[in-house]
Amino acid sequence: MQLNDDIHNYYEKLVLEYIIANRLDKRFSTEFLSDLCCIVLNQLPSKYIRHEVDMAFYLPVAERYEMEMNVRESIGRALEFMDSKELRENEIE
C-alpha cells in the first residue's frame, strides 16, 4: 500500500514560511537548514492534511496563530541547540 503523495504535515509549510520570511535561507547553508528543519519538526506535533485549501477554510485564526508561535519557539530552541553544539565541536578541535 502506498499513501497519496498529497498527504503532508502542515507544519512543514509553516516552518519553510518562517525560514523564508526571516531570511534564514540567506544566512545558513542548505545542510544547516536541513538539520534545523529536522530538529524543529521533531519538536512540533503532526498536523497532516491533503489540501492546503482545507486549512485556509477550516483552521480558526487562533489555532493558526498558536501554530505559528510554536514554530517560532521551536526554531529559536533549535538554533540555540545548533549554536551550542557547534561551539562544543569547535572547542574539541
Secondary structure, DSSP 8 states (H G I E B T S, - for coil): ----TT-EEHHHHHHHHHHHHTTHHHHS-HHHHHHHHHHHHHHS---EES-HHHHHHHS-HHHHHHHHHHHHHHHHHHHHHHHHHHHHHHHH-
